[in-house]
Amino acid sequence: MKKLAVILIAAALVILAFGCGAPGRESGAEPGGTGNKLVVYTSFYPLYDFTSKIGGEKVTVKSIVPLGAEPHGFEPSPKDIIAVSEADVLLYVGAGLENWIDKIIASVESSNLVSEELSKYVKLQKFAEITDYDRHGHVGEQQGIAVERAEAGYDPHIWLDPVRAKRISQVIAETLINADPENAGYYRKNYDALAARLDKLHWDYQEGLKKRTSNIIITTHDAFGYLAERYGLESYSIMGISANAEPSSKQMIRLVEFCKQYGVKVIFSESLLNTRASQVLAAEAGVAVLPLHSIAGLTREQLLAGEDYFSLMYKNLASLKTALGCD
């Protein structure tokens, strides 16, 4: 009985130690001093990764969309909303990507929460969704590719352009500094290191794609417009702007003809989306399938392997070099 009593008392002390922190900031001494960590919620993975690299040990970063999940079609639970209401900072892309974010912001009662829509700080481009692969549309400037396109809102996939990724990382750093000015120097130092890596990534893409024999990429859904714009590529998608759409038989037939006419050698697939359409198109066109990561979320395998934004962007570069015939 005495042994049981000791165990129960010890358990109670552990619960008291870890369960009585103030909401919002997480209690506990930080390395090199005392104080509370800033609690930051990001909408999904890329922002989580950038914020973690900038915030380091001074910040507790959490993702509303679970790591390993894809943000399209996600719906926050009441538990998610309560958790965000107790945080210090909320970071999200906006531009229509997180169609559930307004629900969270409207439900948050904490007047202390700072929310920041990062897409406001970069130049956005409108989606030009392909509606038909035939000879009745506009003519592509570089390849003579005729396709009908229809404007369909703004493209939110800004993190796939290293230059825009650097700008939103700067805004993240500024937001952390404003929320926690005592650690401003720490955040600036971490941002500078992240910015240098993004500059190097941009340079590597420029150099790696310089000697290409094609400009055309065909992806699962229309997520790579900013990357294509930055490096002079032409991006076309199987499923348009929807991550869940299915192309019709007519569209697939025209896509096969499109691939054959313009010598497309690779169809790209995304790990968090259904790859069936990509596989079918590749089989019909007689071409290969390679991964091109949107990095909107990571798979369980990627998480366990320690992948991050940079490792997947470099894997994307390798896939692009193969597909575009780079030396």
C-alpha positions as CSV (number, residue, x, y, z in Angstrom):
1,M,0.0,0.0,0.0
2,K,2.8,2.4,0.8
3,K,4.4,1.7,-2.5
4,L,1.1,2.5,-4.3
5,A,0.7,5.7,-2.3
6,V,4.1,6.9,-3.4
7,I,3.3,6.2,-7.0
8,L,0.0,8.1,-6.8
9,I,1.7,11.1,-5.2
10,A,4.5,11.2,-7.8
11,A,1.9,11.0,-10.6
12,A,-0.1,13.9,-9.0
13,L,3.1,16.0,-8.8
14,V,3.8,15.4,-12.5
15,I,0.3,16.4,-13.5
16,L,0.6,19.6,-11.4
17,A,4.0,20.4,-13.0
18,F,2.9,20.1,-16.6
19,G,-0.8,20.9,-16.4
20,C,-0.9,24.2,-14.6
21,G,0.7,26.5,-17.1
22,A,-1.1,29.6,-18.2
23,P,-3.0,29.4,-21.5
24,G,-1.5,30.9,-24.6
25,R,2.2,30.8,-23.7
26,E,3.6,27.5,-22.6
27,S,5.2,27.6,-19.1
28,G,8.7,26.4,-18.3
29,A,12.2,27.7,-18.2
30,E,13.9,28.2,-21.5
31,P,17.6,27.4,-22.1
32,G,19.7,30.4,-21.0
33,G,17.0,32.0,-18.9
34,T,13.4,32.0,-17.7
35,G,10.2,33.0,-19.3
36,N,7.3,31.6,-21.4
37,K,7.5,30.4,-24.9
38,L,5.5,32.1,-27.6
39,V,2.7,29.8,-28.9
40,V,2.2,30.1,-32.6
41,Y,-0.4,28.3,-34.7
42,T,0.2,28.0,-38.4
43,S,-2.5,26.8,-40.8
44,F,-0.5,24.0,-42.4
45,Y,3.0,22.6,-43.1
46,P,5.1,25.1,-45.1
47,L,4.3,27.9,-42.6
48,Y,4.9,25.4,-39.7
49,D,8.4,24.7,-41.1
50,F,9.4,28.3,-41.7
51,T,8.1,29.4,-38.3
52,S,9.9,26.5,-36.6
53,K,13.2,27.5,-38.3
54,I,12.8,31.1,-37.3
55,G,11.3,30.6,-33.8
56,G,13.7,27.9,-32.8
57,E,13.7,27.2,-29.0
58,K,11.9,30.4,-28.2
59,V,8.6,29.4,-29.8
60,T,6.2,26.5,-29.6
61,V,4.8,26.0,-33.2
62,K,1.8,24.0,-34.0
63,S,-0.1,23.2,-37.2
64,I,-3.9,23.4,-37.4
65,V,-3.9,20.9,-40.3
66,P,-2.2,17.8,-38.8
67,L,1.3,17.2,-40.1
68,G,1.1,14.5,-42.7
69,A,-2.4,15.7,-43.9
70,E,-3.3,17.8,-47.0
71,P,-5.1,21.2,-46.4
72,H,-7.6,20.9,-49.2
73,G,-10.9,19.8,-47.8
74,F,-9.8,20.1,-44.2
75,E,-12.3,21.1,-41.5
76,P,-11.2,22.3,-38.1
77,S,-12.8,20.7,-35.0
78,P,-14.1,22.6,-32.0
79,K,-11.0,21.5,-30.2
80,D,-8.8,23.1,-32.9
81,I,-10.7,26.4,-32.5
82,I,-10.3,26.4,-28.7
83,A,-6.6,25.7,-29.0
84,V,-6.0,28.5,-31.4
85,S,-7.9,30.9,-29.2
86,E,-5.4,30.3,-26.4
87,A,-2.4,31.0,-28.7
88,D,-0.4,34.2,-29.2
89,V,-0.1,34.2,-33.0
90,L,-1.9,32.7,-35.9
91,L,-0.2,32.6,-39.3
92,Y,-2.0,31.5,-42.5
93,V,-1.6,31.9,-46.3
94,G,-5.0,33.2,-47.3
95,A,-5.9,33.9,-50.9
96,G,-8.7,31.3,-50.5
97,L,-6.5,28.4,-49.7
98,E,-7.7,27.8,-46.1
99,N,-11.5,28.2,-46.7
100,W,-12.0,27.3,-43.1
101,I,-9.8,30.0,-41.6
102,D,-12.5,32.6,-41.3
103,K,-14.5,30.2,-39.2
104,I,-11.6,30.0,-36.8
105,I,-10.9,33.7,-36.6
106,A,-14.6,34.5,-36.1
107,S,-14.8,32.0,-33.3
108,V,-11.7,33.1,-31.5
109,E,-12.6,35.2,-28.5
110,S,-9.1,36.1,-27.3
111,S,-8.4,39.8,-28.1
112,N,-4.7,39.0,-27.6
113,L,-4.4,36.7,-30.6
114,V,-2.4,38.2,-33.5
115,S,-3.4,36.8,-36.9
116,E,-1.4,37.4,-40.1
117,E,-2.5,36.7,-43.7
118,L,0.8,36.1,-45.4
119,S,-0.4,36.3,-49.0
120,K,-1.0,40.0,-48.6
121,Y,2.7,40.6,-48.7
122,V,3.5,39.1,-52.1
123,K,2.4,39.7,-55.6
124,L,-0.4,37.2,-56.4
125,Q,-1.3,35.8,-59.8
126,K,-4.7,34.7,-60.9
127,F,-5.3,31.0,-61.7
128,A,-5.6,30.5,-65.5
129,E,-7.2,27.1,-65.3
130,I,-7.1,25.0,-68.4
131,T,-10.6,24.2,-69.6
132,D,-9.8,22.4,-72.9
133,Y,-6.7,21.0,-74.6
134,D,-7.5,21.7,-78.2
135,R,-6.8,24.2,-81.0
136,H,-9.5,26.8,-80.1
137,G,-7.8,28.6,-77.3
138,H,-5.0,31.0,-76.8
139,V,-1.5,30.2,-78.2
140,G,1.3,29.6,-75.7
141,E,4.0,32.2,-76.0
142,Q,7.0,29.7,-76.1
143,Q,5.7,26.4,-77.4
144,G,2.7,27.3,-79.6
145,I,0.5,25.3,-77.2
146,A,-3.2,26.2,-77.7
147,V,-5.4,25.7,-74.7
148,E,-8.5,27.4,-73.4
149,R,-8.0,29.0,-70.0
150,A,-10.5,30.6,-67.6
151,E,-9.6,32.8,-64.7
152,A,-10.5,31.1,-61.4
153,G,-9.4,33.3,-58.5
154,Y,-5.9,33.9,-57.1
155,D,-3.3,31.2,-56.8
156,P,-2.3,30.7,-53.1
157,H,0.7,28.3,-53.6
158,I,3.2,31.1,-52.9
159,W,5.6,28.9,-50.9
160,L,6.7,27.0,-54.0
161,D,8.5,30.0,-55.3
162,P,11.7,30.5,-53.2
163,V,11.6,34.2,-53.7
164,R,8.1,34.6,-52.4
165,A,8.9,32.0,-49.6
166,K,11.7,34.4,-48.5
167,R,9.3,37.3,-48.3
168,I,6.7,35.5,-46.3
169,S,9.4,34.2,-44.0
170,Q,10.5,37.8,-43.4
171,V,6.9,38.6,-42.4
172,I,6.9,35.6,-40.1
173,A,10.1,36.9,-38.4
174,E,8.6,40.4,-38.1
175,T,5.5,39.0,-36.5
176,L,7.4,37.0,-33.9
177,I,9.6,40.1,-33.1
178,N,6.5,42.2,-32.6
179,A,4.9,39.6,-30.3
180,D,8.2,38.9,-28.4
181,P,10.6,41.9,-28.8
182,E,12.9,40.6,-26.0
183,N,14.1,37.8,-28.4
184,A,14.2,40.1,-31.5
185,G,17.9,39.4,-32.1
186,Y,17.4,35.6,-31.9
187,Y,14.6,35.7,-34.5
188,R,16.5,38.0,-36.8
189,K,19.6,35.7,-36.7
190,N,17.4,32.6,-37.5
191,Y,15.6,34.5,-40.3
192,D,18.9,35.5,-41.8
193,A,20.0,31.9,-41.9
194,L,16.7,30.8,-43.4
195,A,16.9,33.6,-46.0
196,A,20.4,32.5,-47.0
197,R,19.1,29.0,-47.6
198,L,16.2,30.3,-49.7
199,D,18.6,32.5,-51.8
200,K,20.7,29.4,-52.4
201,L,17.7,27.3,-53.4
202,H,16.6,30.0,-55.8
203,W,20.1,30.1,-57.4
204,D,20.2,26.3,-57.6
205,Y,16.9,26.3,-59.5
206,Q,18.1,29.0,-61.9
207,E,21.3,27.1,-62.6
208,G,19.8,23.6,-62.6
209,L,17.1,24.5,-65.1
210,K,19.2,26.7,-67.4
211,K,20.1,24.1,-70.0
212,R,16.7,22.5,-70.6
213,T,15.3,21.2,-73.8
214,S,11.6,21.7,-72.9
215,N,9.5,24.2,-70.8
216,I,6.4,22.1,-70.3
217,I,5.4,20.4,-67.1
218,I,2.2,18.5,-66.5
219,T,1.2,18.2,-62.8
220,T,-1.6,16.5,-60.9
221,H,-3.3,19.8,-59.9
222,D,-2.6,23.4,-60.5
223,A,-0.2,24.1,-57.7
224,F,3.0,25.0,-59.5
225,G,2.2,28.3,-61.2
226,Y,4.5,30.5,-59.2
227,L,7.4,28.0,-59.5
228,A,6.8,27.9,-63.3
229,E,6.6,31.7,-63.6
230,R,9.8,32.2,-61.6
231,Y,11.8,29.8,-63.8
232,G,10.2,30.4,-67.2
233,L,8.2,27.1,-67.4
234,E,4.7,26.4,-68.7
235,S,2.7,24.5,-66.2
236,Y,-0.4,22.5,-67.1
237,S,-2.5,20.3,-64.8
238,I,-4.6,17.2,-65.1
239,M,-7.2,18.1,-62.5
240,G,-7.2,21.9,-62.7
241,I,-7.3,24.0,-59.5
242,S,-9.2,21.3,-57.6
243,A,-7.1,18.7,-55.7
244,N,-10.0,16.3,-55.8
245,A,-11.4,16.6,-59.3
246,E,-11.4,13.8,-61.9
247,P,-10.7,14.5,-65.5
248,S,-13.3,13.4,-68.0
249,S,-12.5,10.7,-70.7
250,K,-12.5,13.5,-73.3
251,Q,-10.0,15.5,-71.3
252,M,-7.8,12.5,-70.9
253,I,-7.8,11.8,-74.6
254,R,-6.8,15.3,-75.4
255,L,-4.1,15.3,-72.7
256,V,-2.6,12.2,-74.3
257,E,-2.6,13.9,-77.7
258,F,-1.1,17.0,-76.0
259,C,1.8,14.9,-74.5
260,K,2.5,13.2,-77.8
261,Q,2.3,16.4,-79.9
262,Y,4.7,18.4,-77.7
263,G,7.1,15.6,-76.7
264,V,6.2,15.5,-73.0
265,K,8.4,12.8,-71.3
266,V,7.1,12.9,-67.7
267,I,3.8,13.3,-65.8
268,F,4.2,14.5,-62.3
269,S,2.3,13.1,-59.3
270,E,1.8,14.4,-55.8
271,S,2.2,12.2,-52.8
272,L,-0.8,13.4,-50.8
273,L,-3.2,13.3,-53.8
274,N,-4.8,10.4,-55.7
275,T,-2.2,9.4,-58.3
276,R,-4.6,7.3,-60.4
277,A,-5.1,10.0,-63.1
278,S,-1.4,10.6,-63.4
279,Q,-0.7,6.9,-63.7
280,V,-3.4,6.5,-66.4
281,L,-2.3,9.5,-68.4
282,A,1.3,8.3,-68.3
283,A,0.4,4.8,-69.3
284,E,-1.7,6.0,-72.3
285,A,0.9,8.6,-73.4
286,G,3.8,6.1,-72.9
287,V,5.8,8.4,-70.6
288,A,7.2,8.2,-67.1
289,V,5.8,9.3,-63.7
290,L,7.9,11.3,-61.3
291,P,7.0,12.9,-58.0
292,L,6.6,16.7,-57.7
293,H,5.8,17.7,-54.1
294,S,3.5,20.6,-53.4
295,I,4.8,20.5,-49.8
296,A,1.3,21.5,-48.6
297,G,1.8,18.5,-46.2
298,L,4.1,15.6,-45.6
299,T,3.3,11.9,-45.7
300,R,4.0,9.8,-42.6
301,E,7.0,8.3,-44.3
302,Q,8.4,11.8,-45.1
303,L,8.0,12.9,-41.5
304,L,9.7,9.8,-40.2
305,A,12.6,10.3,-42.7
306,G,13.1,13.9,-41.5
307,E,12.1,15.6,-44.7
308,D,11.4,19.3,-44.7
309,Y,10.7,22.1,-47.2
310,F,14.2,22.2,-48.5
311,S,14.8,18.5,-48.9
312,L,11.5,18.2,-50.9
313,M,12.2,21.3,-53.0
314,Y,15.6,19.8,-54.0
315,K,13.9,16.5,-54.9
316,N,11.5,18.6,-57.0
317,L,14.5,20.2,-58.8
318,A,15.9,16.7,-59.5
319,S,12.5,15.6,-61.0
320,L,12.2,18.8,-63.1
321,K,15.7,18.4,-64.5
322,T,14.9,14.9,-65.6
323,A,11.6,15.8,-67.1
324,L,12.9,18.9,-68.9
325,G,16.0,17.3,-70.4
326,C,18.5,19.4,-68.4
327,D,22.2,18.5,-68.8
